[in-house]
Amino acid sequence: MAPITTSREEFDEIPTVVGIFSAFGLVFTVSLFAWICCQRKSSKSNKTPPYKFVHVLKGVDIYPENLSSKKKFGADEKNEVKNKTAVSKNSLHLNLEKRDLNGNFPKTNIKAGCPSDLENVTPKLFPEGEKEAVSPDSLKSNTSLSSEEKQEKLGTLFFSLEYNFEKKAFVVNIKEARGLPAMDEQSMTSDPYIKMTILPEKKHKVKTRVLRKTLDPAFDETFTFYGIPYTQIQELALHFTILSFDRFSRDDIIGEVLIPLSGIELSDGKMLMTREIIKRNVRKSSGRGELLISLCYQSTTNTLTVVVLKARHLPKSDVSGLSDPYVKVNLYHAKKRISKKKTHVKKCTPNAVFNELFVFDIPCEGLEEISVEFLVLDSERGSRNEVIGRLVLGAAAEGSGGEHWKEICDFPRRQIAKWHMLCDG
């Protein structure tokens, strides 16, 4: 038998073939491993952490375990559509037939300032079958409007509050707004949306979608916040900012609504509320700048701690170009000055950092008759110091000054800081 001979070229081809198969095997293994990792990551991402909110649109359940069910989002499920339409005749929550493309209800000929019309409409919007209670205080603003307030009316916000004890979830449903002013002068309409913040920590900031060309937007969007204990609800406050979207410039601010949750009982079920939208503190500073102030009221020791933190955008001096600012703090009781303090002078800066703390003893219980005046002055040698701007915080103060004061009264022993616009002195 003749011996088998193998050429050298055949021996050279074997490592090449083995290398090719090894490369294909390596690519397949890496692809398989990446696919498994992606599957695990996607499965983990479906789990909603307990500390995050879940934003749910109309008709969708609010709990995370139900969000993974495709039936809640499927538009082809005929059985669910039949079940929902059976209830839709008596409920606004599932009445989808009367909405337009923007999700809005057709306009009604109801005067927003008329209490009798409001009473006739409310049962239709909020049926008794949903076990919801209307807060008596929520309609005070509708029945006690003066003629001047009616002229400056910015609309009404409708929303509901609920707490689920089983899930430890705080649920806010922004239902609709009515009678908004037209921010677009050409089309005489607005593109409204709403921003909501939970005070005082401001950890949760959410917003609704924009509804185009409407003055009566029906949002019906639910925001669910998990991990908030019920005992903490009384210490919180909700801040709604109603805006109109502007594609070419900054969005227009229509107004705001501030709701302290102290005294609101949510253990009996869903609470339906209405609030008049008020004008936001948009008082222009005329180039006076802004001041960052932190306040804390100690009810046990009856003291008020004032921290002058920062100033920014202060105007330039006419003589030297830059001002030398300092802050004078005056404490008033029943319009009588009882104490005064002042910070150090910061040389040649429009953005001063003070970080100076003052403690005032309050001569009476509570802060009803107390107010604090801040005067930002420009230090000038040999002449009288010029007042750059002025700020007053107190129960009678307007805008952000009054809001800041109300927060420190509602939440004693808590340091609360806010920026404020300076006005002409």
ChimeraX attribute file (.defattr): number of C-alpha atoms within 10 A of each C-alpha:
attribute: neighborCount
match mode: 1-to-1
recipient: residues
	/A:1	3
	/A:2	4
	/A:3	5
	/A:4	5
	/A:5	6
	/A:6	8
	/A:7	7
	/A:8	8
	/A:9	8
	/A:10	9
	/A:11	10
	/A:12	10
	/A:13	10
	/A:14	10
	/A:15	11
	/A:16	11
	/A:17	11
	/A:18	10
	/A:19	11
	/A:20	11
	/A:21	12
	/A:22	12
	/A:23	12
	/A:24	10
	/A:25	12
	/A:26	12
	/A:27	12
	/A:28	12
	/A:29	12
	/A:30	11
	/A:31	12
	/A:32	12
	/A:33	11
	/A:34	12
	/A:35	12
	/A:36	12
	/A:37	12
	/A:38	12
	/A:39	11
	/A:40	11
	/A:41	11
	/A:42	11
	/A:43	10
	/A:44	10
	/A:45	10
	/A:46	12
	/A:47	12
	/A:48	15
	/A:49	12
	/A:50	15
	/A:51	11
	/A:52	12
	/A:53	22
	/A:54	19
	/A:55	18
	/A:56	17
	/A:57	16
	/A:58	16
	/A:59	16
	/A:60	15
	/A:61	14
	/A:62	19
	/A:63	15
	/A:64	18
	/A:65	11
	/A:66	12
	/A:67	18
	/A:68	12
	/A:69	11
	/A:70	10
	/A:71	13
	/A:72	14
	/A:73	12
	/A:74	11
	/A:75	10
	/A:76	9
	/A:77	12
	/A:78	10
	/A:79	8
	/A:80	14
	/A:81	12
	/A:82	11
	/A:83	10
	/A:84	15
	/A:85	15
	/A:86	11
	/A:87	13
	/A:88	15
	/A:89	12
	/A:90	16
	/A:91	18
	/A:92	17
	/A:93	16
	/A:94	15
	/A:95	16
	/A:96	18
	/A:97	11
	/A:98	10
	/A:99	12
	/A:100	10
	/A:101	8
	/A:102	14
	/A:103	17
	/A:104	20
	/A:105	18
	/A:106	12
	/A:107	11
	/A:108	7
	/A:109	7
	/A:110	13
	/A:111	11
	/A:112	15
	/A:113	22
	/A:114	12
	/A:115	16
	/A:116	11
	/A:117	13
	/A:118	16
	/A:119	11
	/A:120	11
	/A:121	12
	/A:122	11
	/A:123	11
	/A:124	12
	/A:125	13
	/A:126	18
	/A:127	15
	/A:128	12
	/A:129	8
	/A:130	11
	/A:131	11
	/A:132	17
	/A:133	17
	/A:134	15
	/A:135	14
	/A:136	8
	/A:137	12
	/A:138	14
	/A:139	17
	/A:140	14
	/A:141	15
	/A:142	19
	/A:143	12
	/A:144	11
	/A:145	16
	/A:146	11
	/A:147	10
	/A:148	8
	/A:149	12
	/A:150	13
	/A:151	10
	/A:152	11
	/A:153	20
	/A:154	22
	/A:155	22
	/A:156	21
	/A:157	23
	/A:158	19
	/A:159	19
	/A:160	19
	/A:161	20
	/A:162	20
	/A:163	25
	/A:164	16
	/A:165	11
	/A:166	6
	/A:167	14
	/A:168	15
	/A:169	23
	/A:170	21
	/A:171	21
	/A:172	21
	/A:173	22
	/A:174	22
	/A:175	22
	/A:176	19
	/A:177	25
	/A:178	19
	/A:179	20
	/A:180	23
	/A:181	20
	/A:182	19
	/A:183	21
	/A:184	15
	/A:185	8
	/A:186	7
	/A:187	9
	/A:188	12
	/A:189	18
	/A:190	26
	/A:191	21
	/A:192	30
	/A:193	21
	/A:194	22
	/A:195	15
	/A:196	22
	/A:197	18
	/A:198	17
	/A:199	19
	/A:200	17
	/A:201	10
	/A:202	13
	/A:203	9
	/A:204	12
	/A:205	12
	/A:206	14
	/A:207	17
	/A:208	18
	/A:209	13
	/A:210	17
	/A:211	21
	/A:212	18
	/A:213	17
	/A:214	20
	/A:215	22
	/A:216	24
	/A:217	26
	/A:218	20
	/A:219	25
	/A:220	21
	/A:221	20
	/A:222	25
	/A:223	21
	/A:224	20
	/A:225	20
	/A:226	22
	/A:227	14
	/A:228	15
	/A:229	13
	/A:230	16
	/A:231	7
	/A:232	10
	/A:233	18
	/A:234	17
	/A:235	15
	/A:236	19
	/A:237	19
	/A:238	16
	/A:239	19
	/A:240	20
	/A:241	19
	/A:242	26
	/A:243	20
	/A:244	26
	/A:245	19
	/A:246	14
	/A:247	7
	/A:248	6
	/A:249	7
	/A:250	9
	/A:251	15
	/A:252	16
	/A:253	17
	/A:254	23
	/A:255	23
	/A:256	22
	/A:257	18
	/A:258	17
	/A:259	15
	/A:260	18
	/A:261	17
	/A:262	14
	/A:263	9
	/A:264	14
	/A:265	16
	/A:266	18
	/A:267	12
	/A:268	11
	/A:269	15
	/A:270	21
	/A:271	20
	/A:272	18
	/A:273	19
	/A:274	21
	/A:275	21
	/A:276	22
	/A:277	24
	/A:278	20
	/A:279	16
	/A:280	16
	/A:281	16
	/A:282	11
	/A:283	12
	/A:284	12
	/A:285	15
	/A:286	12
	/A:287	16
	/A:288	22
	/A:289	22
	/A:290	22
	/A:291	25
	/A:292	18
	/A:293	20
	/A:294	20
	/A:295	24
	/A:296	22
	/A:297	27
	/A:298	19
	/A:299	16
	/A:300	8
	/A:301	9
	/A:302	15
	/A:303	20
	/A:304	22
	/A:305	16
	/A:306	21
	/A:307	20
	/A:308	23
	/A:309	18
	/A:310	17
	/A:311	25
	/A:312	17
	/A:313	14
	/A:314	24
	/A:315	18
	/A:316	18
	/A:317	15
	/A:318	8
	/A:319	7
	/A:320	10
	/A:321	10
	/A:322	16
	/A:323	25
	/A:324	22
	/A:325	27
	/A:326	22
	/A:327	26
	/A:328	16
	/A:329	20
	/A:330	18
	/A:331	22
	/A:332	18
	/A:333	17
	/A:334	10
	/A:335	10
	/A:336	12
	/A:337	14
	/A:338	14
	/A:339	14
	/A:340	15
	/A:341	14
	/A:342	17
	/A:343	17
	/A:344	13
	/A:345	16
	/A:346	18
	/A:347	14
	/A:348	16
	/A:349	18
	/A:350	19
	/A:351	18
	/A:352	20
	/A:353	15
	/A:354	19
	/A:355	14
	/A:356	14
	/A:357	15
	/A:358	15
	/A:359	14
	/A:360	16
	/A:361	14
	/A:362	22
	/A:363	13
	/A:364	12
	/A:365	11
	/A:366	14
	/A:367	21
	/A:368	15
	/A:369	17
	/A:370	23
	/A:371	21
	/A:372	20
	/A:373	18
	/A:374	23
	/A:375	22
	/A:376	29
	/A:377	21
	/A:378	25
	/A:379	18
	/A:380	13
	/A:381	7
	/A:382	6
	/A:383	7
	/A:384	10
	/A:385	14
	/A:386	16
	/A:387	17
	/A:388	24
	/A:389	25
	/A:390	23
	/A:391	20
	/A:392	23
	/A:393	24
	/A:394	20
	/A:395	18
	/A:396	14
	/A:397	16
	/A:398	14
	/A:399	17
	/A:400	19
	/A:401	21
	/A:402	16
	/A:403	18
	/A:404	22
	/A:405	25
	/A:406	17
	/A:407	21
	/A:408	21
	/A:409	19
	/A:410	16
	/A:411	19
	/A:412	16
	/A:413	17
	/A:414	16
	/A:415	17
	/A:416	20
	/A:417	18
	/A:418	14
	/A:419	17
	/A:420	22
	/A:421	24
	/A:422	25
	/A:423	19
	/A:424	14
	/A:425	14
